[in-house]
């Protein structure tokens, strides 16, 4: 799954900020406030205005070398694209499934959802990778150039974590620099740093892009969405059977609900290894685990068959 936690950017999600946050004390009339920035960059506002909102995150080590990157694309029709520097790619088409390529296994898969609540949770989890913190306060604001700097004080535990991870001493705060349009307040870039011994160590830079063109799916999506050869995987859950027709060489990904386990039959025959199915049709039973021995692996993990 793409849900990699971006711990260095806990304060940057202006995509999800809602109205109603307390305004920062303004030094003069017309000063930029965090509330105004949040309203201009809310997820709803940006995706209503633009066909495509892109968020590119680049992370760095203590020496300033790039370590990894992630890209998130949000389409006006609810589409979501995630790609990272490892080659992982996940595309949610805005309907009932997502299409995935995982280079770790060199495998394509189709991700499905058992109910609307699970689907809603999935979509929200992507949008909440970066979150705004009310304790973040404006340190300076240049209204003409559209540059805003903010800081967030670190508590003892957080400071110790950054010191250990970066090899620095006396970490005291996180510092952010936002580059935004002076008129619309829409953000184009944000950098996050740790303040340690009076100096700043760059952690991450986030680039925001806005376009009128629709989000383009990765090339592999077409072969998964409209395959030449197919197989049918039937999920039986709460006595309801749902058939999913997917590409013959793709895996079906689904999350086993808490309190359930996946089986190959109604009498709880174990599922074969995914490599043994050979692209054949199959039926998977999601059954309660009341009678499962305590030493067996608990449910709740994502599964691919």
C-alpha positions in Angstrom: 0.0 0.0 0.0 1.0 3.6 -0.5 0.2 4.8 2.9 3.8 5.6 3.9 3.8 8.0 6.8 5.5 11.3 6.0 6.7 12.0 9.6 8.8 15.0 8.6 5.8 16.9 7.3 3.3 16.7 10.0 2.3 20.4 9.6 1.9 20.9 5.9 -1.5 19.7 5.0 -3.1 22.8 3.8 -4.9 20.6 1.3 -7.1 19.4 4.1 -7.3 22.5 6.3 -10.9 23.6 6.9 -12.2 27.0 7.7 -12.8 28.0 11.3 -9.3 27.8 12.7 -8.3 30.6 15.0 -6.6 33.4 13.1 -3.0 34.3 13.9 -2.6 37.7 15.5 -2.1 40.1 12.6 0.6 42.7 12.9 -1.2 45.0 10.6 -4.3 45.2 8.4 -4.1 42.9 5.4 -1.5 40.6 7.0 -1.5 37.0 5.8 -3.0 34.5 8.4 -2.9 30.8 8.6 -6.7 30.7 8.5 -6.6 32.5 5.1 -3.9 30.2 3.8 -5.9 27.2 4.9 -9.1 28.4 3.3 -7.3 29.1 0.0 -5.6 25.7 -0.1 -8.4 23.4 1.2 -8.7 20.2 -0.6 -12.3 21.0 -1.6 -11.4 24.5 -2.9 -8.4 23.4 -5.0 -10.0 20.3 -6.6 -13.1 22.3 -7.4 -11.0 24.9 -9.2 -8.5 22.7 -11.0 -8.8 19.5 -12.9 -5.5 18.2 -11.4 -3.8 19.1 -8.1 -0.3 17.6 -7.9 1.8 17.2 -4.7 5.4 16.2 -5.1 7.3 15.5 -1.9 11.1 15.2 -1.8 12.8 14.1 1.4 16.5 14.7 2.4 19.0 13.3 4.9 21.0 15.3 7.4 23.6 16.0 4.8 21.1 17.5 2.3 21.1 14.5 -0.1 17.8 13.4 -1.5 16.6 10.1 0.0 13.3 9.4 -1.6 10.3 11.1 -3.2 6.5 10.6 -3.5 4.0 12.1 -5.9 0.3 12.5 -5.3 -2.1 13.5 -8.0 -5.7 14.4 -7.2 -8.3 14.5 -10.1 -11.5 16.6 -10.1 -13.5 13.4 -10.5 -12.1 11.8 -7.3 -9.2 10.1 -9.0 -6.0 9.6 -7.0 -2.5 8.7 -8.2 0.4 7.8 -5.9 3.9 7.1 -7.2 7.2 6.9 -5.3 10.9 6.8 -6.2 10.9 3.0 -5.7 8.7 2.6 -8.7 5.5 1.8 -6.8 2.3 3.1 -8.5 -1.3 3.1 -7.3 -4.2 4.6 -9.2 -7.7 5.0 -7.8 -10.1 5.5 -10.7 -12.8 7.2 -8.7 -15.1 4.2 -8.7 -14.9 1.0 -6.8 -11.3 -0.1 -7.3 -7.7 0.9 -7.5 -5.0 -0.5 -9.8 -1.5 -1.2 -8.5 2.0 -2.1 -9.6 4.4 -3.1 -6.9 8.1 -3.4 -8.0 9.0 -5.3 -4.9 7.0 -8.3 -6.2 6.9 -7.2 -9.9 3.1 -7.9 -9.6 0.0 -6.1 -10.9 -3.1 -6.1 -8.7 -6.6 -4.8 -8.4 -7.6 -3.4 -5.1 -11.3 -3.7 -4.2 -13.4 -2.5 -1.2 -15.9 -4.5 0.8 -18.2 -1.6 1.6 -18.6 2.2 1.3 -17.1 2.8 4.7 -13.9 1.1 3.7 -13.8 3.0 0.5 -14.3 6.3 2.3 -11.5 5.4 4.7 -9.2 4.6 1.9 -9.7 7.9 0.1 -9.4 9.9 3.3 -6.1 8.1 4.3 -4.5 9.4 1.1 -5.6 13.0 1.7 -4.3 12.9 5.3 -0.7 12.0 4.7 0.1 15.6 5.5 -1.8 17.4 8.3 -2.0 21.0 9.6 -1.3 21.7 13.2 -3.0 24.6 15.0 0.2 25.2 17.0 2.1 26.3 13.9 2.5 30.0 14.1 3.6 32.6 11.5 7.1 34.0 12.2 7.2 36.3 9.2 5.1 37.1 6.1 6.1 39.1 3.0 2.8 39.9 1.3 4.4 41.3 -1.8 6.6 38.3 -2.6 4.2 35.7 -1.1 6.7 34.1 1.3 5.5 33.0 4.7 7.7 31.4 7.4 6.2 29.5 10.3 7.5 27.6 13.3 6.2 24.8 15.5 7.9 24.1 18.9 9.0 20.6 19.6 8.3 18.8 22.8 11.0 16.9 24.5 10.1 13.5 23.0 9.8 14.9 19.4 13.1 16.8 19.8 14.9 13.7 20.9 13.5 11.8 17.9 14.8 14.3 15.4 18.1 14.5 17.2 18.5 10.7 17.0 17.4 10.5 13.3 19.5 13.4 12.1 22.5 13.3 14.4 21.9 16.9 15.6 21.8 18.5 19.0 19.4 20.8 20.8 16.5 20.5 18.3 13.9 23.0 19.3 11.4 23.5 16.5 10.2 22.7 13.0 10.5 25.6 10.6 8.5 26.0 7.4 8.7 28.3 4.4 5.7 28.6 2.2 5.9 30.2 -1.3 2.5 31.2 -2.4 0.6 33.5 -4.8 0.2 36.9 -3.0 -3.3 37.3 -4.5 -4.8 33.8 -4.3 -2.6 32.5 -1.4 -2.3 29.2 -3.3 0.9 27.4 -2.4 3.5 26.5 -5.0 6.2 25.3 -2.6 6.9 24.5 1.0 10.1 23.5 2.7 10.3 21.9 6.2 13.4 22.1 8.4 14.5 21.2 11.9 15.9 24.1 14.0 18.9 22.7 15.9 21.6 24.8 17.7 20.2 27.9 15.9 20.7 26.4 12.4 18.1 24.7 10.1 18.5 21.2 8.7 16.3 20.7 5.6 14.0 17.7 5.9 11.6 17.9 2.9 10.4 20.1 0.1 6.9 19.9 -1.2 5.9 21.2 -4.7 2.3 21.9 -5.5 1.1 22.1 -9.1 -2.3 23.0 -10.6 -3.5 22.1 -14.1 -6.6 22.3 -16.2 -5.9 18.9 -17.8 -7.3 15.8 -16.3 -5.2 13.3 -14.3 -3.6 10.8 -16.6 -3.5 7.2 -15.4 -0.2 5.2 -15.6 0.1 3.1 -18.7 -0.4 -0.2 -17.0 -3.9 0.8 -15.8 -5.4 0.3 -19.3 -4.4 -3.4 -19.4 -5.9 -3.9 -15.9 -9.1 -2.0 -16.5 -9.7 -3.5 -19.9 -7.9 -6.8 -20.0 -7.9 -9.2 -23.0 -7.9 -12.3 -20.7 -9.8 -12.3 -17.5 -10.6 -14.4 -14.4 -13.3 -14.1 -11.9 -12.7 -13.9 -8.2 -15.7 -14.2 -6.0 -15.7 -12.8 -2.4 -18.3 -14.2 0.0 -18.7 -11.9 3.0 -21.6 -11.9 5.4 -23.4 -14.4 3.1 -23.2 -12.0 0.2 -21.3 -13.1 -2.9 -19.6 -10.4 -5.0 -17.9 -11.3 -8.3 -14.9 -9.3 -9.5 -13.7 -9.8 -13.1 -10.0 -8.8 -13.3 -7.1 -9.4 -15.6 -6.0 -13.0 -15.6 -2.5 -12.4 -14.5 -3.5 -9.9 -11.8 -4.0 -10.4 -8.1 -7.1 -9.3 -6.2 -6.3 -7.2 -3.2 -8.8 -6.8 -0.4 -8.7 -6.1 3.4 -9.9 -8.9 5.6 -12.2 -7.2 8.2 -11.3 -7.5 11.9 -12.8 -10.6 13.4 -12.7 -12.4 10.0 -10.3 -14.7 8.1 -10.1 -15.6 4.5 -10.6 -19.2 3.4 -11.0 -21.2 0.2 -14.3 -22.8 1.2 -17.3 -22.5 3.5 -15.8 -25.2 5.7 -12.6 -23.1 6.2 -10.2 -24.8 3.9 -7.0 -22.8 3.8 -6.3 -20.5 0.8 -3.7 -21.7 -1.6 -0.6 -19.5 -2.2 -1.3 -16.8 -4.7 1.4 -18.3 -7.0 -0.6 -21.6 -7.1 -3.8 -20.2 -8.5 -2.3 -19.8 -12.0 -4.8 -17.2 -13.1 -7.8 -19.4 -12.5 -11.2 -18.4 -11.2 -11.5 -18.7 -7.5 -13.9 -18.1 -4.6 -12.8 -16.7 -1.3 -14.8 -16.9 1.9 -14.4 -14.2 4.6 -15.7 -16.0 7.7 -15.8 -15.1 11.4 -12.8 -16.4 13.4 -14.6 -17.3 16.7 -13.4 -20.9 16.4 -9.9 -20.2 15.2 -7.1 -21.3 17.4 -5.5 -18.5 19.4 -2.0 -19.2 17.9 -3.2 -18.5 14.3 -2.4 -15.2 12.6 -5.0 -12.5 13.4 -7.1 -10.9 10.7 -7.1 -7.2 9.6 -4.2 -7.2 7.1 -4.5 -6.5 3.4 -4.5 -9.7 1.3 -3.8 -10.5 -2.3 -5.0 -13.5 -4.1 
